[in-house]
Every structure is written in structure tokens, then in C-alpha cells.
Amino acid sequence: MSVKNAMTRDVISVKSNMKVRDAWLVMMESDISGAPVVDDTGLLVGVLSNTDIFQTILDRVVKARSLREAMAQISDPEAVEKEEIRELILAIRAVIDSPVTSVMPKDQKILCLSPEDSLDRAIKMLAEHNVNRLPVVKENKVVGIITRQDIVWIAAGRPRQA
């Protein structure tokens, strides 16, 4: 079976210059945990996932926490707790107000498939790179997406869930 027979054709993608807040809303409203990222011309530049967003927020909080823990030696516990909440809010605001490209992993290799690729190749790529979705590209444009869930439905002999 080829990828074109298993992929989702109505792809929800986000623009690379969108704010994270807007991309996150698109994904939540579409009930997806990740989406291809395209530039203004529609070319694939990567994939954004909820994990990328959460990891970026966490990284900011951890950096701030290191500074706070150094100061905790001279602070009272209530002040430290309030500062933790403040740092989390500031980290979330900073991340959601930044462009999508700022939360995408810097070393992200652009992985994609062709509609003519085999389903076996898709399975191997998903497993080898430990990703949950692969954009399907034809003539440098995203024409579909295949996810681990698509593979599960196919393996179970059931139609994909909409």
C-alpha cells in the first residue's frame, strides 16, 4: 500500500511567521497535537507539536528557577512560591507571543514522504525518528499527512477516524 492511500488529505498546517498562540489555537480547535509548518509560499519548513511548545515553556521556567533557587537562600518560602507562579506566567506569555519558528527545535531535520512512498517506508521513518506524524509532499507542497494513528487504524483493518 502506498502513502497516498493512507494519508489524510485535508492537512491543517500553520505558517512559520504565526504567533505560537495562534498556531496552538488552530491545533486545539482542530483536535490535533501537531501540524506541518509552511512558509508564505507554502513550502514545508518543519513540523510543530504541542511538545515543542511545552518544552520551550519548561526550558524558560527551568532557567528562571536556577536563578530563583540561588536567591531562595535569602528569601522566605511564600515569596519563592509567588515567584514560581510569576515565572511560569511570564514564560507562557513569552512563548505564545513569539513566532512558531522560535519553538521549533533548532536541529529539526525536515522529514517528509512522497505520496508514492510505501506504507512500510512511512512506518520505518516514524519509528526510526520517533515522530508521530510525517507530512506528505509533492512538488514541494504539503498534500497530506500520515500519523501513527493512521497506521494503527490501517493495521486494525478499520477505516480511519475522521
BAFI-3210 file (N, C-alpha, C; in Angstrom, 3 decimals, decimal comma, padded with zeros to 6 digits):
// residues 162
n [1|2|3|4|5|6|7|8|9|10|11|12|13|14|15|16|17|18|19|20|21|22|23|24|25|26|27|28|29|30|31|32|33|34|35|36|37|38|39|40|41|42|43|44|45|46|47|48|49|50|51|52|53|54|55|56|57|58|59|60|61|62|63|64|65|66|67|68|69|70|71|72|73|74|75|76|77|78|79|80|81|82|83|84|85|86|87|88|89|90|91|92|93|94|95|96|97|98|99|100|101|102|103|104|105|106|107|108|109|110|111|112|113|114|115|116|117|118|119|120|121|122|123|124|125|126|127|128|129|130|131|132|133|134|135|136|137|138|139|140|141|142|143|144|145|146|147|148|149|150|151|152|153|154|155|156|157|158|159|160|161|162]
n.u [000,844|000,466|001,549|-000,206|-002,674|-003,220|-002,878|-003,977|-005,734|-006,779|-005,045|-004,136|-002,261|000,284|001,492|004,863|005,476|003,462|002,136|002,880|000,707|-001,525|-001,101|-001,246|-003,902|-005,178|-004,402|-005,555|-008,306|-008,670|-008,293|-005,774|-002,397|-000,149|001,348|002,187|004,580|004,585|006,069|005,495|005,110|004,111|005,869|007,234|008,634|009,084|007,849|005,455|004,783|002,693|004,373|006,776|006,061|005,391|007,856|009,535|008,430|008,882|011,711|012,311|011,253|012,822|015,357|014,869|014,244|016,676|018,041|016,286|016,437|018,982|018,612|016,810|017,961|018,035|015,467|011,960|009,732|007,059|007,338|009,004|007,300|005,329|006,936|007,626|005,172|004,780|006,999|006,316|004,001|005,094|006,872|005,099|003,655|005,753|006,509|004,113|003,704|005,683|007,141|006,220|008,483|010,345|009,936|010,262|012,355|015,793|017,558|015,983|015,343|013,987|011,561|009,841|007,451|006,730|003,740|003,821|005,493|006,037|003,877|005,276|007,742|006,935|006,198|008,667|010,123|008,649|009,096|011,937|012,713|011,275|008,836|005,523|004,081|004,176|004,660|003,305|004,621|004,423|005,836|007,126|005,095|002,826|000,734|-000,559|-000,770|000,594|-000,011|000,931|-001,406|-003,008|-001,710|-002,187|-004,979|-005,143|-003,691|-005,399|-007,406|-009,514|-011,498|-010,027|-010,405|-012,359]
n.v [-001,168|002,266|005,487|007,499|006,264|006,066|008,447|011,521|013,885|016,460|018,679|020,275|023,018|025,254|028,616|029,686|032,205|032,794|033,645|031,706|031,361|031,632|029,504|027,374|027,586|026,976|024,287|023,184|023,708|022,126|019,674|018,374|017,345|018,316|019,928|020,472|022,970|025,756|028,049|031,427|030,908|028,417|026,325|023,509|023,852|022,617|020,861|021,454|020,725|020,078|019,281|020,606|023,234|023,059|022,155|024,320|026,269|025,019|024,928|027,654|028,179|026,516|027,680|030,158|029,255|028,296|030,644|031,669|029,727|030,137|032,566|031,849|031,166|033,394|034,251|034,223|031,341|031,756|033,919|032,771|030,811|032,463|033,755|031,617|031,057|033,481|033,422|031,247|032,188|034,380|033,001|031,478|033,542|034,780|032,742|032,141|034,503|034,610|033,880|030,930|029,577|030,002|028,148|025,733|022,886|023,629|021,991|020,512|018,139|018,164|016,010|014,074|012,569|011,131|010,949|008,560|006,904|003,893|002,373|000,900|002,232|004,622|003,734|002,806|005,220|006,757|005,249|005,086|007,761|008,510|010,014|011,415|012,092|012,552|014,795|014,760|015,318|016,882|018,099|020,071|021,016|020,654|017,945|016,114|014,212|011,767|009,808|008,193|007,210|006,858|004,656|002,742|002,452|001,397|-000,993|-002,293|-002,879|-001,219|001,580|004,858|007,178|010,071]
n.w [000,000|-000,710|000,524|-000,300|-000,215|002,420|003,739|005,307|003,595|003,829|005,130|008,087|008,461|009,732|009,595|009,315|010,329|012,083|015,307|018,189|019,893|018,125|016,355|018,139|018,956|016,523|016,281|018,617|018,185|015,982|017,001|017,011|017,636|016,517|013,638|010,170|009,315|007,302|004,944|003,688|001,007|000,939|001,197|002,881|006,067|008,417|011,344|013,820|017,188|020,071|022,089|021,451|022,071|024,834|025,837|025,311|026,990|029,452|029,460|029,688|032,226|033,845|033,530|034,727|037,258|038,256|038,828|040,732|042,756|043,684|044,872|046,805|049,168|050,699|050,815|051,795|052,076|051,058|049,355|047,458|046,303|045,145|043,318|041,648|040,380|039,072|037,335|035,722|034,452|033,081|031,387|029,820|028,545|027,108|025,352|023,887|022,569|020,712|017,423|015,550|014,551|016,539|018,536|017,394|017,230|016,977|015,649|014,039|011,651|008,467|007,852|005,520|003,305|000,084|-001,888|-003,285|-001,870|000,014|002,468|004,293|004,320|005,482|008,045|008,990|009,025|010,878|013,193|013,327|013,620|015,758|015,705|015,505|013,315|009,763|007,187|003,881|000,780|-002,381|-005,270|-003,751|-002,074|000,652|000,620|002,067|005,145|007,274|010,087|013,192|014,268|011,990|010,869|012,834|012,602|010,015|010,322|012,041|010,390|010,052|009,013|008,813|011,471|011,404]
ca.u [000,000|001,259|001,205|-001,371|-003,898|-003,384|-002,688|-005,060|-005,518|-007,133|-003,999|-004,122|-000,872|000,434|002,521|006,083|005,526|002,346|002,480|002,638|-000,668|-002,464|-000,883|-001,749|-005,371|-005,541|-004,243|-006,567|-009,622|-008,702|-008,078|-004,539|-001,296|000,967|000,989|003,286|004,806|004,916|006,385|004,461|004,893|003,549|006,913|007,396|009,856|009,201|006,620|005,271|003,962|002,443|005,583|007,720|005,588|005,544|009,282|010,089|007,968|009,608|013,106|012,364|010,991|013,989|016,414|014,488|014,279|018,070|018,320|015,446|016,952|020,148|018,094|015,952|018,734|017,783|014,051|011,016|009,056|005,886|007,840|009,522|006,144|004,746|007,877|007,491|003,954|005,064|007,923|005,567|003,144|005,967|007,386|003,993|003,417|006,870|006,477|002,946|003,798|006,803|006,780|006,274|009,855|011,155|009,754|010,627|013,732|016,772|018,219|014,936|015,532|012,674|011,216|008,590|007,264|006,052|002,520|004,130|006,269|005,295|003,463|006,399|008,722|006,359|006,290|010,080|010,530|008,002|009,776|013,360|012,898|010,425|007,908|004,127|003,452|005,068|003,993|003,449|004,929|004,514|006,268|007,482|003,912|002,222|-000,509|-001,154|-000,022|000,327|000,300|000,951|-002,792|-003,443|-001,117|-002,915|-006,292|-004,923|-003,290|-006,573|-008,369|-010,669|-011,326|-009,504|-011,394|-012,342]
ca.v [000,000|003,495|006,552|008,259|005,552|006,073|009,784|012,480|014,857|017,797|018,929|021,516|023,459|026,584|029,427|029,845|033,518|032,937|033,579|030,384|031,400|031,398|028,139|026,491|027,625|026,205|022,861|022,783|023,726|021,028|018,454|017,725|017,659|018,819|020,321|020,938|024,413|026,174|029,468|032,190|030,354|027,074|025,308|022,891|024,254|021,805|020,388|021,981|019,860|020,573|019,000|021,698|024,404|022,798|022,062|025,668|026,893|024,364|025,379|029,021|028,111|025,904|028,699|031,136|028,582|028,240|031,942|031,785|028,847|030,803|033,638|031,265|031,096|034,589|034,604|033,403|030,364|032,302|034,751|031,853|030,235|033,516|033,996|030,482|031,270|034,626|032,971|030,389|033,067|035,126|032,064|031,168|034,746|034,979|031,707|032,225|035,730|034,505|033,174|029,464|029,108|030,122|026,979|024,519|022,507|024,241|020,939|019,692|017,708|018,127|014,662|014,028|011,454|011,377|010,135|007,260|006,083|002,766|002,466|000,345|003,313|005,552|003,093|002,815|006,593|007,140|004,550|005,445|009,145|008,688|011,122|010,972|012,470|012,890|015,461|014,158|016,457|016,680|019,351|020,979|021,477|019,641|017,434|015,169|013,897|010,425|009,777|006,862|006,778|006,346|003,325|001,853|002,146|000,501|-002,305|-002,895|-003,209|-000,338|002,872|005,936|008,014|011,452]
ca.w [000,000|-000,760|001,463|-000,782|000,153|003,875|004,297|005,425|002,528|004,317|006,110|008,851|008,620|010,313|008,930|010,123|010,971|013,026|016,727|018,763|020,409|017,035|015,869|019,187|018,854|015,324|016,584|019,609|017,539|015,010|017,783|016,592|018,542|015,742|012,275|009,331|009,300|005,937|004,812|002,974|-000,331|001,085|001,294|004,189|006,773|009,618|011,985|015,167|018,032|021,424|022,862|021,200|022,812|026,271|026,157|025,313|028,237|030,542|029,419|030,235|033,665|034,485|033,572|035,751|038,567|038,718|039,442|041,921|043,811|044,264|045,726|047,847|050,412|051,496|050,687|052,552|051,206|050,364|048,260|046,440|045,604|044,303|042,225|040,725|039,593|038,216|036,288|034,795|033,646|032,169|030,376|028,891|027,730|026,180|024,320|022,997|021,782|019,777|016,188|015,554|014,322|017,755|019,401|016,670|017,560|016,066|014,877|013,427|010,271|007,823|007,410|004,776|002,385|-001,185|-001,942|-003,866|-000,945|000,578|003,862|005,064|004,497|006,462|009,367|009,384|009,342|012,141|014,281|013,374|014,069|016,935|015,472|015,456|012,050|008,652|006,070|002,563|-000,074|-003,834|-005,895|-002,655|-001,350|001,520|000,036|003,005|006,356|007,781|011,509|013,816|014,430|010,683|010,733|013,751|012,009|008,863|010,843|012,672|009,344|010,205|008,342|009,645|012,145|010,901]
c.u [000,898|000,718|-000,056|-002,697|-004,193|-003,363|-003,998|-004,766|-005,834|-006,202|-004,199|-002,651|-000,877|001,563|003,691|006,127|004,340|002,883|002,118|001,201|-001,672|-002,339|-001,457|-003,278|-005,862|-005,477|-005,296|-007,951|-009,776|-008,494|-006,883|-003,419|-000,059|000,534|002,240|003,367|005,265|005,257|005,291|004,172|004,315|004,581|007,039|008,710|010,047|007,849|006,603|004,404|003,726|003,681|006,618|007,348|005,831|007,011|009,923|009,687|008,756|011,061|013,252|012,180|012,211|015,139|016,115|014,588|015,702|018,453|017,545|015,975|018,191|019,704|017,279|016,665|018,409|016,310|013,187|010,246|007,861|006,308|008,360|008,376|005,505|005,639|007,814|006,289|004,177|005,970|007,223|004,691|003,976|006,508|006,310|003,738|004,511|006,818|005,300|002,947|004,930|006,362|006,975|007,703|010,713|010,999|010,045|012,062|014,712|017,435|017,217|015,255|014,140|012,467|009,899|008,602|006,671|004,772|002,779|004,968|005,387|004,923|004,555|007,454|008,219|006,501|007,734|010,540|009,924|008,752|011,228|013,595|012,035|009,546|006,500|003,441|004,512|004,258|004,262|003,542|005,000|004,813|006,460|006,294|003,346|000,871|-001,214|-000,294|-000,383|000,818|000,384|-000,470|-003,365|-002,956|-001,864|-004,268|-006,151|-004,590|-004,472|-007,643|-009,635|-010,438|-010,788|-010,654|-011,256|-012,005]
c.v [001,243|004,521|007,289|007,583|005,603|007,473|010,548|013,578|016,300|018,149|020,290|021,883|024,849|027,296|029,658|031,178|033,778|033,003|032,185|030,301|031,033|029,979|027,126|026,445|026,830|024,708|022,390|022,713|022,580|019,673|017,650|018,172|018,177|019,123|020,681|022,465|024,773|027,660|030,156|031,665|028,943|025,962|024,813|023,339|023,460|021,346|020,964|021,001|020,542|020,377|020,105|022,929|024,210|022,754|023,434|026,416|026,327|024,826|026,774|029,012|027,552|026,905|029,728|030,527|028,520|029,541|032,085|030,938|029,444|031,894|033,094|031,171|032,281|035,020|033,751|032,507|030,919|033,150|033,885|031,254|031,251|033,784|032,866|030,667|032,417|034,211|032,092|031,236|033,851|034,236|031,741|032,357|034,931|033,981|031,909|033,498|035,700|033,767|031,655|028,962|029,173|028,925|025,662|024,161|023,034|023,208|020,044|019,406|017,621|016,743|014,717|012,822|011,967|010,535|008,722|006,365|004,973|003,034|001,912|001,419|004,308|004,997|003,141|004,220|007,075|006,525|005,007|006,837|009,496|009,939|010,558|011,274|012,803|013,589|014,702|015,319|016,029|018,042|020,441|021,543|020,327|019,245|016,437|015,039|012,487|010,372|008,338|006,328|006,241|004,913|002,324|001,468|001,189|-000,909|-003,034|-003,264|-002,356|000,949|003,904|006,687|009,435|012,429]
c.w [000,000|000,241|001,010|-000,432|001,645|004,483|004,444|004,424|002,957|005,474|006,770|009,010|009,246|009,593|009,879|010,862|011,904|014,442|017,221|019,268|019,306|016,481|016,860|019,151|017,648|015,629|017,584|018,983|016,547|015,675|017,265|017,525|017,817|014,328|011,484|009,406|007,891|005,930|004,002|001,578|-000,281|001,164|002,727|004,819|008,062|010,116|013,400|015,939|019,375|022,287|022,677|022,031|024,304|026,675|026,215|026,583|029,412|030,606|030,020|031,749|034,393|034,582|034,659|037,147|039,121|039,406|040,753|043,059|044,466|045,237|046,902|049,189|051,322|051,466|051,591|051,589|050,447|049,174|047,121|045,638|044,671|043,102|041,192|039,814|038,607|037,057|035,258|033,881|032,639|031,049|029,349|027,978|026,687|025,029|023,368|022,147|020,757|018,505|016,323|015,412|015,571|018,684|018,693|017,027|016,509|015,161|014,150|011,957|009,652|007,233|006,668|003,845|001,083|-001,174|-002,475|-002,961|-000,374|002,028|004,763|005,320|005,540|007,872|009,869|009,772|010,662|013,324|014,433|013,956|015,277|016,823|015,339|014,138|011,017|007,560|004,774|001,573|-001,533|-004,444|-004,839|-001,881|-000,527|000,927|000,961|004,247|006,766|009,220|011,999|013,944|013,117|010,497|011,617|013,150|010,828|009,340|011,469|011,646|009,424|009,441|009,331|010,284|011,630|011,991]
res [m|s|v|k|n|a|m|t|r|d|v|i|s|v|k|s|n|m|k|v|r|d|a|w|l|v|m|m|e|s|d|i|s|g|a|p|v|v|d|d|t|g|l|l|v|g|v|l|s|n|t|d|i|f|q|t|i|l|d|r|v|v|k|a|r|s|l|r|e|a|m|a|q|i|s|d|p|e|a|v|e|k|e|e|i|r|e|l|i|l|a|i|r|a|v|i|d|s|p|v|t|s|v|m|p|k|d|q|k|i|l|c|l|s|p|e|d|s|l|d|r|a|i|k|m|l|a|e|h|n|v|n|r|l|p|v|v|k|e|n|k|v|v|g|i|i|t|r|q|d|i|v|w|i|a|a|g|r|p|r|q|a]
***
